[in-house]
């Protein structure tokens, strides 16, 4: 028997999105001193999920006024804020997943 529970699938995709976005942020931070490097980010989850995209689209994205004289557009402060957003997104995904499983267990009469 195969279960297709949308909320669990969505929570899983949200966690995958957070992981992909964190990887891009880490790459941005690693290249903060690379001349000409352009900061990037991942397309928002809502857009990716609505379009049912398999892979998360990465695009150039930098904070206003972040470009340095060598052409690098990475702002460490901006990347730290984005990293905090990703942490909250990941925590949300885990919370939704956990609570959904609790509801399923309760429905089957198996409360922790």
N, CA and C atoms as an extended XYZ file, in Angstrom:
336
Properties=species:S:1:pos:R:3:atomname:S:1:resname:S:1:resid:I:1 pbc="F F F"
N         0.842       -1.176        0.000 N   UNK     1
C         0.000        0.000        0.000 CA  UNK     1
C         0.882        1.233        0.000 C   UNK     1
N         0.622        2.133       -0.927 N   UNK     2
C         1.434        3.345       -1.043 CA  UNK     2
C         0.646        4.547       -0.521 C   UNK     2
N         1.276        5.279        0.406 N   UNK     3
C         0.665        6.495        0.930 CA  UNK     3
C         1.234        7.703        0.204 C   UNK     3
N         0.363        8.599       -0.168 N   UNK     4
C         0.794        9.843       -0.790 CA  UNK     4
C         0.215       10.976        0.045 C   UNK     4
N         0.968       11.394        1.038 N   UNK     5
C         0.498       12.431        1.950 CA  UNK     5
C         1.194       13.738        1.584 C   UNK     5
N         0.411       14.650        1.050 N   UNK     6
C         0.935       15.907        0.522 CA  UNK     6
C         1.720       16.731        1.525 C   UNK     6
N         1.257       16.801        2.762 N   UNK     7
C         1.938       17.633        3.756 CA  UNK     7
C         3.346       17.109        4.047 C   UNK     7
N         3.495       15.786        4.055 N   UNK     8
C         4.824       15.210        4.294 CA  UNK     8
C         5.746       15.445        3.099 C   UNK     8
N         5.180       15.355        1.892 N   UNK     9
C         5.965       15.628        0.694 CA  UNK     9
C         6.401       17.089        0.663 C   UNK     9
N         5.494       17.980        1.028 N   UNK    10
C         5.823       19.400        1.031 CA  UNK    10
C         6.896       19.706        2.082 C   UNK    10
N         6.780       19.119        3.250 N   UNK    11
C         7.791       19.331        4.294 CA  UNK    11
C         9.146       18.811        3.831 C   UNK    11
N         9.160       17.688        3.155 N   UNK    12
C        10.411       17.148        2.619 CA  UNK    12
C        11.028       18.065        1.580 C   UNK    12
N        10.188       18.601        0.693 N   UNK    13
C        10.693       19.538       -0.329 CA  UNK    13
C        11.194       20.829        0.312 C   UNK    13
N        10.531       21.279        1.364 N   UNK    14
C        10.974       22.484        2.070 CA  UNK    14
C        12.347       22.263        2.694 C   UNK    14
N        12.559       21.088        3.270 N   UNK    15
C        13.875       20.768        3.840 CA  UNK    15
C        14.930       20.679        2.745 C   UNK    15
N        14.585       20.116        1.592 N   UNK    16
C        15.521       20.055        0.468 CA  UNK    16
C        15.867       21.458       -0.026 C   UNK    16
N        14.861       22.326       -0.071 N   UNK    17
C        15.084       23.707       -0.500 CA  UNK    17
C        16.035       24.414        0.464 C   UNK    17
N        15.805       24.228        1.753 N   UNK    18
C        16.677       24.844        2.755 CA  UNK    18
C        18.107       24.348        2.601 C   UNK    18
N        18.265       23.074        2.330 N   UNK    19
C        19.596       22.500        2.134 CA  UNK    19
C        20.281       23.088        0.899 C   UNK    19
N        19.536       23.189       -0.196 N   UNK    20
C        20.098       23.758       -1.430 CA  UNK    20
C        20.477       25.215       -1.229 C   UNK    20
N        19.633       25.948       -0.541 N   UNK    21
C        19.915       27.369       -0.309 CA  UNK    21
C        21.122       27.550        0.609 C   UNK    21
N        21.244       26.702        1.627 N   UNK    22
C        22.395       26.789        2.526 CA  UNK    22
C        23.684       26.505        1.773 C   UNK    22
N        23.664       25.575        0.836 N   UNK    23
C        24.853       25.262        0.033 CA  UNK    23
C        25.274       26.458       -0.819 C   UNK    23
N        24.302       27.161       -1.390 N   UNK    24
C        24.609       28.349       -2.200 CA  UNK    24
C        25.169       29.454       -1.313 C   UNK    24
N        24.600       29.637       -0.141 N   UNK    25
C        25.091       30.655        0.797 CA  UNK    25
C        26.518       30.337        1.223 C   UNK    25
N        26.796       29.070        1.501 N   UNK    26
C        28.151       28.664        1.882 CA  UNK    26
C        29.140       28.949        0.759 C   UNK    26
N        28.716       28.707       -0.483 N   UNK    27
C        29.576       29.008       -1.632 CA  UNK    27
C        29.822       30.513       -1.739 C   UNK    27
N        28.789       31.307       -1.505 N   UNK    28
C        28.950       32.758       -1.532 CA  UNK    28
C        29.980       33.205       -0.498 C   UNK    28
N        29.853       32.692        0.719 N   UNK    29
C        30.766       33.072        1.793 CA  UNK    29
C        32.190       32.636        1.472 C   UNK    29
N        32.335       31.434        0.911 N   UNK    30
C        33.665       30.938        0.560 CA  UNK    30
C        34.331       31.805       -0.507 C   UNK    30
N        33.530       32.455       -1.331 N   UNK    31
C        34.070       33.289       -2.405 CA  UNK    31
C        33.962       34.783       -2.110 C   UNK    31
N        33.846       35.141       -0.845 N   UNK    32
C        33.672       36.548       -0.467 CA  UNK    32
C        34.833       37.430       -0.903 C   UNK    32
N        36.020       36.854       -1.072 N   UNK    33
C        37.189       37.639       -1.483 CA  UNK    33
C        37.603       37.375       -2.925 C   UNK    33
N        36.835       36.609       -3.664 N   UNK    34
C        37.178       36.287       -5.049 CA  UNK    34
C        36.776       37.448       -5.955 C   UNK    34
N        37.735       38.055       -6.639 N   UNK    35
C        37.406       39.171       -7.536 CA  UNK    35
C        36.397       38.753       -8.609 C   UNK    35
N        35.371       39.585       -8.793 N   UNK    36
C        34.373       39.350       -9.827 CA  UNK    36
C        33.292       38.339       -9.480 C   UNK    36
N        33.370       37.714       -8.310 N   UNK    37
C        32.355       36.721       -7.947 CA  UNK    37
C        31.034       37.425       -7.660 C   UNK    37
N        29.958       36.882       -8.211 N   UNK    38
C        28.613       37.440       -8.011 CA  UNK    38
C        27.835       36.565       -7.034 C   UNK    38
N        27.307       37.183       -5.991 N   UNK    39
C        26.511       36.456       -4.998 CA  UNK    39
C        25.282       35.861       -5.668 C   UNK    39
N        24.888       34.675       -5.195 N   UNK    40
C        23.741       33.978       -5.762 CA  UNK    40
C        22.783       33.555       -4.653 C   UNK    40
N        21.595       33.186       -5.054 N   UNK    41
C        20.602       32.674       -4.119 CA  UNK    41
C        19.710       31.693       -4.867 C   UNK    41
N        18.846       31.022       -4.144 N   UNK    42
C        17.921       30.053       -4.726 CA  UNK    42
C        16.547       30.694       -4.826 C   UNK    42
N        15.866       30.386       -5.904 N   UNK    43
C        14.504       30.879       -6.129 CA  UNK    43
C        13.647       30.523       -4.910 C   UNK    43
N        12.744       31.413       -4.476 N   UNK    44
C        11.920       31.145       -3.288 CA  UNK    44
C        11.166       29.815       -3.389 C   UNK    44
N        10.982       29.192       -2.237 N   UNK    45
C        10.346       27.880       -2.181 CA  UNK    45
C         8.947       27.900       -2.781 C   UNK    45
N         8.164       28.907       -2.472 N   UNK    46
C         6.779       28.954       -2.954 CA  UNK    46
C         6.723       28.901       -4.479 C   UNK    46
N         7.609       29.614       -5.141 N   UNK    47
C         7.637       29.608       -6.605 CA  UNK    47
C         8.065       28.244       -7.144 C   UNK    47
N         9.078       27.664       -6.555 N   UNK    48
C         9.572       26.358       -6.998 CA  UNK    48
C         8.536       25.269       -6.771 C   UNK    48
N         7.872       25.305       -5.631 N   UNK    49
C         6.889       24.278       -5.291 CA  UNK    49
C         5.657       24.399       -6.182 C   UNK    49
N         5.220       25.642       -6.406 N   UNK    50
C         4.036       25.864       -7.246 CA  UNK    50
C         4.278       25.395       -8.679 C   UNK    50
N         5.504       25.563       -9.163 N   UNK    51
C         5.840       25.158      -10.526 CA  UNK    51
C         6.226       23.681      -10.608 C   UNK    51
N         6.243       22.989       -9.474 N   UNK    52
C         6.612       21.565       -9.396 CA  UNK    52
C         7.958       21.294      -10.055 C   UNK    52
N         8.916       22.167       -9.791 N   UNK    53
C        10.249       22.012      -10.361 CA  UNK    53
C        11.021       20.926       -9.622 C   UNK    53
N        11.767       20.138      -10.366 N   UNK    54
C        12.586       19.078       -9.784 CA  UNK    54
C        13.813       19.646       -9.077 C   UNK    54
N        14.445       20.620       -9.715 N   UNK    55
C        15.653       21.231       -9.151 CA  UNK    55
C        15.354       22.679       -8.814 C   UNK    55
N        16.036       23.173       -7.802 N   UNK    56
C        15.828       24.558       -7.379 CA  UNK    56
C        16.712       25.483       -8.213 C   UNK    56
N        16.096       26.498       -8.780 N   UNK    57
C        16.793       27.427       -9.664 CA  UNK    57
C        17.652       28.403       -8.859 C   UNK    57
N        18.902       28.568       -9.296 N   UNK    58
C        19.837       29.495       -8.655 CA  UNK    58
C        19.963       30.719       -9.546 C   UNK    58
N        19.963       31.900       -8.931 N   UNK    59
C        20.090       33.133       -9.698 CA  UNK    59
C        21.016       34.098       -8.970 C   UNK    59
N        21.511       35.096       -9.705 N   UNK    60
C        22.379       36.109       -9.116 CA  UNK    60
C        21.558       36.997       -8.202 C   UNK    60
N        22.048       37.205       -6.992 N   UNK    61
C        21.320       38.008       -6.021 CA  UNK    61
C        22.293       38.591       -5.006 C   UNK    61
N        22.344       39.889       -4.930 N   UNK    62
C        23.237       40.519       -3.956 CA  UNK    62
C        22.510       41.646       -3.241 C   UNK    62
N        23.032       42.007       -2.097 N   UNK    63
C        22.457       43.103       -1.315 CA  UNK    63
C        22.736       44.426       -2.024 C   UNK    63
N        21.846       45.336       -1.852 N   UNK    64
C        22.002       46.654       -2.469 CA  UNK    64
C        23.282       47.317       -1.968 C   UNK    64
N        24.111       47.771       -2.882 N   UNK    65
C        25.346       48.455       -2.530 CA  UNK    65
C        26.463       47.545       -2.062 C   UNK    65
N        26.354       46.249       -2.297 N   UNK    66
C        27.349       45.296       -1.801 CA  UNK    66
C        28.557       45.155       -2.724 C   UNK    66
N        28.478       45.664       -3.940 N   UNK    67
C        29.578       45.459       -4.885 CA  UNK    67
C        30.834       46.199       -4.438 C   UNK    67
N        31.930       45.445       -4.400 N   UNK    68
C        33.215       46.016       -4.010 CA  UNK    68
C        33.959       46.474       -5.263 C   UNK    68
N        35.046       47.231       -5.099 N   UNK    69
C        35.796       47.717       -6.262 CA  UNK    69
C        36.315       46.593       -7.181 C   UNK    69
N        36.507       45.393       -6.652 N   UNK    70
C        37.001       44.300       -7.492 CA  UNK    70
C        35.868       43.539       -8.184 C   UNK    70
N        34.619       44.007       -8.057 N   UNK    71
C        33.485       43.395       -8.735 CA  UNK    71
C        32.770       42.318       -7.949 C   UNK    71
N        33.241       42.006       -6.759 N   UNK    72
C        32.609       40.988       -5.925 CA  UNK    72
C        31.351       41.588       -5.297 C   UNK    72
N        30.234       40.826       -5.320 N   UNK    73
C        28.976       41.341       -4.771 CA  UNK    73
C        28.530       40.625       -3.498 C   UNK    73
N        29.427       39.894       -2.841 N   UNK    74
C        29.072       39.170       -1.621 CA  UNK    74
C        29.180       40.100       -0.414 C   UNK    74
N        28.095       40.229        0.318 N   UNK    75
C        28.076       40.956        1.586 CA  UNK    75
C        27.950       39.910        2.685 C   UNK    75
N        28.952       39.801        3.535 N   UNK    76
C        28.907       38.783        4.592 CA  UNK    76
C        27.726       38.993        5.535 C   UNK    76
N        27.385       40.235        5.804 N   UNK    77
C        26.241       40.513        6.671 CA  UNK    77
C        24.955       39.988        6.040 C   UNK    77
N        24.779       40.248        4.746 N   UNK    78
C        23.603       39.771        4.027 CA  UNK    78
C        23.558       38.240        4.023 C   UNK    78
N        24.690       37.611        3.830 N   UNK    79
C        24.737       36.150        3.804 CA  UNK    79
C        24.406       35.562        5.174 C   UNK    79
N        24.795       36.222        6.236 N   UNK    80
C        24.465       35.750        7.579 CA  UNK    80
C        22.958       35.848        7.838 C   UNK    80
N        22.338       36.918        7.354 N   UNK    81
C        20.885       37.061        7.493 CA  UNK    81
C        20.182       35.956        6.709 C   UNK    81
N        20.650       35.714        5.492 N   UNK    82
C        20.062       34.650        4.670 CA  UNK    82
C        20.240       33.285        5.339 C   UNK    82
N        21.392       33.084        5.946 N   UNK    83
C        21.659       31.821        6.638 CA  UNK    83
C        20.688       31.628        7.806 C   UNK    83
N        20.390       32.697        8.522 N   UNK    84
C        19.422       32.620        9.624 CA  UNK    84
C        18.023       32.299        9.086 C   UNK    84
N        17.660       32.875        7.930 N   UNK    85
C        16.371       32.576        7.305 CA  UNK    85
C        16.284       31.090        6.946 C   UNK    85
N        17.378       30.558        6.428 N   UNK    86
C        17.413       29.153        6.040 CA  UNK    86
C        17.249       28.262        7.262 C   UNK    86
N        17.876       28.637        8.354 N   UNK    87
C        17.752       27.861        9.595 CA  UNK    87
C        16.298       27.802       10.047 C   UNK    87
N        15.612       28.937        9.985 N   UNK    88
C        14.201       28.968       10.365 CA  UNK    88
C        13.360       28.128        9.408 C   UNK    88
N        13.685       28.177        8.117 N   UNK    89
C        12.963       27.400        7.120 CA  UNK    89
C        13.149       25.895        7.375 C   UNK    89
N        14.359       25.504        7.683 N   UNK    90
C        14.635       24.100        7.963 CA  UNK    90
C        13.916       23.649        9.232 C   UNK    90
N        13.958       24.475       10.263 N   UNK    91
C        13.251       24.150       11.510 CA  UNK    91
C        11.744       24.020       11.270 C   UNK    91
N        11.190       24.882       10.416 N   UNK    92
C         9.770       24.805       10.076 CA  UNK    92
C         9.460       23.478        9.385 C   UNK    92
N        10.295       23.095        8.437 N   UNK    93
C        10.083       21.838        7.720 CA  UNK    93
C        10.095       20.654        8.677 C   UNK    93
N        11.056       20.630        9.578 N   UNK    94
C        11.128       19.533       10.549 CA  UNK    94
C         9.946       19.537       11.500 C   UNK    94
N         9.507       20.723       11.899 N   UNK    95
C         8.353       20.836       12.791 CA  UNK    95
C         7.074       20.344       12.131 C   UNK    95
N         6.854       20.731       10.883 N   UNK    96
C         5.668       20.289       10.145 CA  UNK    96
C         5.695       18.778        9.978 C   UNK    96
N         6.851       18.248        9.614 N   UNK    97
C         6.996       16.805        9.417 CA  UNK    97
C         6.709       16.052       10.715 C   UNK    97
N         7.307       16.520       11.798 N   UNK    98
C         7.139       15.867       13.098 CA  UNK    98
C         5.686       15.902       13.568 C   UNK    98
N         5.060       17.056       13.481 N   UNK    99
C         3.671       17.184       13.941 CA  UNK    99
C         2.712       16.386       13.057 C   UNK    99
N         3.002       16.322       11.765 N   UNK   100
C         2.160       15.521       10.870 CA  UNK   100
C         2.231       14.050       11.240 C   UNK   100
N         3.414       13.574       11.561 N   UNK   101
C         3.556       12.186       11.999 CA  UNK   101
C         2.840       11.951       13.320 C   UNK   101
N         2.899       12.935       14.233 N   UNK   102
C         2.171       12.815       15.500 CA  UNK   102
C         0.668       12.683       15.259 C   UNK   102
N         0.141       13.453       14.307 N   UNK   103
C        -1.290       13.400       13.986 CA  UNK   103
C        -1.651       12.034       13.412 C   UNK   103
N        -0.803       11.516       12.537 N   UNK   104
C        -1.050       10.189       11.963 CA  UNK   104
C        -1.027        9.109       13.041 C   UNK   104
N        -0.061        9.207       13.942 N   UNK   105
C         0.013        8.232       15.035 CA  UNK   105
C        -1.229        8.295       15.916 C   UNK   105
N        -1.672        9.513       16.223 N   UNK   106
C        -2.854        9.684       17.056 CA  UNK   106
C        -4.077        9.100       16.356 C   UNK   106
N        -4.162        9.279       15.055 N   UNK   107
C        -5.278        8.736       14.291 CA  UNK   107
C        -5.306        7.227       14.274 C   UNK   107
N        -4.151        6.622       14.428 N   UNK   108
C        -4.082        5.161       14.458 CA  UNK   108
C        -4.160        4.628       15.890 C   UNK   108
N        -4.308        5.550       16.846 N   UNK   109
C        -4.406        5.135       18.236 CA  UNK   109
C        -3.075        4.862       18.892 C   UNK   109
N        -2.000        5.354       18.290 N   UNK   110
C        -0.651        5.145       18.838 CA  UNK   110
C        -0.059        6.484       19.240 C   UNK   110
N        -0.344        6.890       20.399 N   UNK   111
C         0.210        8.153       20.893 CA  UNK   111
C         1.534        7.841       21.586 C   UNK   111
N         2.506        8.683       21.326 N   UNK   112
C         3.844        8.460       21.915 CA  UNK   112
C         3.787        8.273       23.365 C   UNK   112
